[in-house]
Amino acid sequence: MIISDRMQNMQSSPIRKLIPYAQEAEKKGITVFRLNIGQPDIATPKAFLEAIRNYDNDVIAYAHSQGIPPMLESLVRYYKKFDIPLETEDLIVTTGGSEALIFAMMTIANPGDEVIIPEPFYANYNSFATLAGLTVKPVTLKAETGFHFPSVEEIEEKITDKTRAFIIANPSNPTGTVYTKEEVDMITDLAIKHDIMIIADEVYREFVYDGEKYVSFMHRDDALQNVILVDSISKRFSNCGARIGAIGSKNKDVMTNVMKLAQARLSVATLEQVGAAAIVDAPDYDEFMQEAYDEYKLRRDTVYNGLKNIKGVVAEQPKGAFYNVAKLPVDDAEKFIIWLLENFNIDNETILMAPAEGFYATPGLGKNEVRFSYCIKSEELERSMKILEKALEAYPGRTEVE
Amino acid sequence: MIISDRMQNMQSSPIRKLIPYAQEAEKKGITVFRLNIGQPDIATPKAFLEAIRNYDNDVIAYAHSQGIPPMLESLVRYYKKFDIPLETEDLIVTTGGSEALIFAMMTIANPGDEVIIPEPFYANYNSFATLAGLTVKPVTLKAETGFHFPSVEEIEEKITDKTRAFIIANPSNPTGTVYTKEEVDMITDLAIKHDIMIIADEVYREFVYDGEKYVSFMHRDDALQNVILVDSISKRFSNCGARIGAIGSKNKDVMTNVMKLAQARLSVATLEQVGAAAIVDAPDYDEFMQEAYDEYKLRRDTVYNGLKNIKGVVAEQPKGAFYNVAKLPVDDAEKFIIWLLENFNIDNETILMAPAEGFYATPGLGKNEVRFSYCIKSEELERSMKILEKALEAYPGRTEVE
């Protein structure tokens, strides 16, 4: 027997790979603040569990492959809040944003085709591209410019006759960057000009700070045939465990073919759809979203205020999501994190970050960068930044960032 | 933009494609007995919803990518009942059997490689093989021999240097055939001899009748490195909507690589695992399984007793699952089914079957065959067989089976 090339080439999760070291530290009685993973700690809206508790069919049956009507309708009402013109017939409910990404990539590109992704990017884009046999062509973004896009020329030169799509997360995971209207327009114009698709991952659209405006790739009427939205309720509704996402497009060719995939895997979990469908119309919806927003904004400020006062750290104040990627004055971020977990604590507290190298496709990039996810309380984030500062002073592999 | 070759090549579901005709009939006030789909009507064990209702964490968080420990442990206890030697470390919980099949195919074969599948087979094997870029080499089984295997020579000649696996459903969907120990051994010996894998889909293991014995591909100690079990609770626990399955193997290479896929898609729905984990240990488990068994056996008898009395129909009494594939004296089964839904009823009742052509990989086969799924009550099945008999007498495209 063989193990397929695609699986041999698939990297392990940069977010999860150092968890065993954290577990070792915890065994020694050390509290590890987990800044590595985007698992919100905010309570899931109560409407979700309530709707499930009230479900009283005797048979837990297959849902429609497209999704149950109440879920599809609640998505449409939700998208209207953001001027996203998707109707139920443009949508298919998916098992998390993950399945939506797989469906999109499988549908619009052949093995050997290329997708352009700004790096650093959500590491699983790479895994799903590998699964679909696609080659990732990265456009490198830099910490020094807040991970915004380079010039249109630099992006356009990545486009070949094999390019099938841009894959863009906006607001971005892992950087927290919110792309400007000019940037969204630049990518959109390139997509139209070269007749390629935009796979738009906008699952953090709620979390845009400082008066910046979330601009969806679906706001440009002239580009709707070129856009596939991939979505998930995991982050906005603090509901990662529901595995409810969606894929949507005005492009009928795309959706007809995505539907074949949806039928092949039969359906998405019925109860999770019943619960998720109830969230948007719950009376406390606005209140929930406002509290989550305020909390993430506070945490973002806490992390950034901590980082900017640490000598040698390069970090911008991100305008969205709940992440930040920073450059640290260390030889190797992964070594530093392992060292931290094995050797460093303040009052028996230490931190786990995600080494950023795994978020880059270009070999060697991101070696001295880490991603912070702020899914723990602000007081703990404050202590975490203090631990980081002192650890950087003590770390034997400290360097100066050039 | 393009639509990928794989999606253009992917067929639509033979089980679902004629549903629009059924809906049209229903609009005219006709009751359509749905013999097309394997959606059990038996009530899901109460322990499932009860466990979910009692879940009281504030945050619905990602589960472990491997699955939550109680779910993994309940699978191990369940497998022990069937002498399947899988332990928690050999298992990964999946989103239905569908995901388990995709994971298995993606892991053990490269695009262009081949898998051998006895036909007729569960149509989505084809969809998932297409997704993974694999070529299906069918071994044709025949209604006249109850869809049992042909000679070892006929199977062995399908094996080439590109063959990576057998994919075998036992008991079989769509035929209901239970392979004998000799057949299981024959396939196992071939797998060992040629160093290829067996992807064993045994989700109907509970439903084996007439004193026949369910023989798992995992019962052969000498072949455990060659077997991947794909599993699902959908059918046995009447719980298709939970989307809870599993993949298991003693082959560490396989499972290490499957784990990369599991991590990439993050996790399986948390609540569904909580519910599913509670089923096997519920006090009424044995009673539930016995009742389901008795009910399906009764229905199988009803369908077979009906079929055997219809002139020109070729059908065997299947020993397992809740399906039967029969050859009908018609020019084209799909045309016949559409004709039935549009033109034929008795007392405003008619039937929907699945045309069997879509269960074959060899073009042209199965054109005059249908699959019956018996997920409706015995009285209705009895009336359904009467409707079939009379419809065959009236159908203009009637032929004699050669």
Chai-1 contact restraints between the chains, C-beta under 6 A:
chainA,res_idxA,chainB,res_idxB,connection_type,confidence,min_distance_angstrom,max_distance_angstrom,comment,restraint_id
A,M1,B,D195,contact,1.0,0.0,6.0,A-B,restraint_1
A,M1,B,M197,contact,1.0,0.0,6.0,A-B,restraint_2
A,I3,B,D253,contact,1.0,0.0,6.0,A-B,restraint_3
A,I3,B,N257,contact,1.0,0.0,6.0,A-B,restraint_4
A,S4,B,T107,contact,1.0,0.0,6.0,A-B,restraint_5
A,S4,B,A109,contact,1.0,0.0,6.0,A-B,restraint_6
A,S4,B,N110,contact,1.0,0.0,6.0,A-B,restraint_7
A,D5,B,N110,contact,1.0,0.0,6.0,A-B,restraint_8
A,M7,B,T107,contact,1.0,0.0,6.0,A-B,restraint_9
A,M7,B,N257,contact,1.0,0.0,6.0,A-B,restraint_10
A,M10,B,K260,contact,1.0,0.0,6.0,A-B,restraint_11
A,S13,B,Q263,contact,1.0,0.0,6.0,A-B,restraint_12
A,Q39,B,A61,contact,1.0,0.0,6.0,A-B,restraint_13
A,Q39,B,Y62,contact,1.0,0.0,6.0,A-B,restraint_14
A,A43,B,D58,contact,1.0,0.0,6.0,A-B,restraint_15
A,A43,B,V59,contact,1.0,0.0,6.0,A-B,restraint_16
A,T44,B,V59,contact,1.0,0.0,6.0,A-B,restraint_17
A,T44,B,I60,contact,1.0,0.0,6.0,A-B,restraint_18
A,R53,B,R53,contact,1.0,0.0,6.0,A-B,restraint_19
A,D58,B,A43,contact,1.0,0.0,6.0,A-B,restraint_20
A,V59,B,A43,contact,1.0,0.0,6.0,A-B,restraint_21
A,V59,B,T44,contact,1.0,0.0,6.0,A-B,restraint_22
A,I60,B,T44,contact,1.0,0.0,6.0,A-B,restraint_23
A,I60,B,N239,contact,1.0,0.0,6.0,A-B,restraint_24
A,I60,B,G241,contact,1.0,0.0,6.0,A-B,restraint_25
A,I60,B,A242,contact,1.0,0.0,6.0,A-B,restraint_26
A,A61,B,Q39,contact,1.0,0.0,6.0,A-B,restraint_27
A,A61,B,C240,contact,1.0,0.0,6.0,A-B,restraint_28
A,A61,B,G241,contact,1.0,0.0,6.0,A-B,restraint_29
A,Y62,B,Q39,contact,1.0,0.0,6.0,A-B,restraint_30
A,Y62,B,C240,contact,1.0,0.0,6.0,A-B,restraint_31
A,Y62,B,G241,contact,1.0,0.0,6.0,A-B,restraint_32
A,T95,B,T95,contact,1.0,0.0,6.0,A-B,restraint_33
A,S98,B,R265,contact,1.0,0.0,6.0,A-B,restraint_34
A,S98,B,L266,contact,1.0,0.0,6.0,A-B,restraint_35
A,T107,B,S4,contact,1.0,0.0,6.0,A-B,restraint_36
A,T107,B,M7,contact,1.0,0.0,6.0,A-B,restraint_37
A,A109,B,S4,contact,1.0,0.0,6.0,A-B,restraint_38
A,N110,B,S4,contact,1.0,0.0,6.0,A-B,restraint_39
A,N110,B,D5,contact,1.0,0.0,6.0,A-B,restraint_40
A,P111,B,P111,contact,1.0,0.0,6.0,A-B,restraint_41
A,N124,B,A264,contact,1.0,0.0,6.0,A-B,restraint_42
A,S127,B,A264,contact,1.0,0.0,6.0,A-B,restraint_43
A,D195,B,M1,contact,1.0,0.0,6.0,A-B,restraint_44
A,M197,B,M1,contact,1.0,0.0,6.0,A-B,restraint_45
A,N239,B,I60,contact,1.0,0.0,6.0,A-B,restraint_46
A,C240,B,A61,contact,1.0,0.0,6.0,A-B,restraint_47
A,C240,B,Y62,contact,1.0,0.0,6.0,A-B,restraint_48
A,G241,B,I60,contact,1.0,0.0,6.0,A-B,restraint_49
A,G241,B,A61,contact,1.0,0.0,6.0,A-B,restraint_50
A,G241,B,Y62,contact,1.0,0.0,6.0,A-B,restraint_51
A,G241,B,T270,contact,1.0,0.0,6.0,A-B,restraint_52
A,A242,B,I60,contact,1.0,0.0,6.0,A-B,restraint_53
A,R243,B,A269,contact,1.0,0.0,6.0,A-B,restraint_54
A,D253,B,I3,contact,1.0,0.0,6.0,A-B,restraint_55
A,N257,B,I3,contact,1.0,0.0,6.0,A-B,restraint_56
A,N257,B,M7,contact,1.0,0.0,6.0,A-B,restraint_57
A,K260,B,M10,contact,1.0,0.0,6.0,A-B,restraint_58
A,Q263,B,S13,contact,1.0,0.0,6.0,A-B,restraint_59
A,A264,B,N124,contact,1.0,0.0,6.0,A-B,restraint_60
A,A264,B,S127,contact,1.0,0.0,6.0,A-B,restraint_61
A,R265,B,S98,contact,1.0,0.0,6.0,A-B,restraint_62
A,L266,B,S98,contact,1.0,0.0,6.0,A-B,restraint_63
A,A269,B,R243,contact,1.0,0.0,6.0,A-B,restraint_64
A,A269,B,A269,contact,1.0,0.0,6.0,A-B,restraint_65
A,A269,B,E272,contact,1.0,0.0,6.0,A-B,restraint_66
A,T270,B,G241,contact,1.0,0.0,6.0,A-B,restraint_67
A,E272,B,A269,contact,1.0,0.0,6.0,A-B,restraint_68
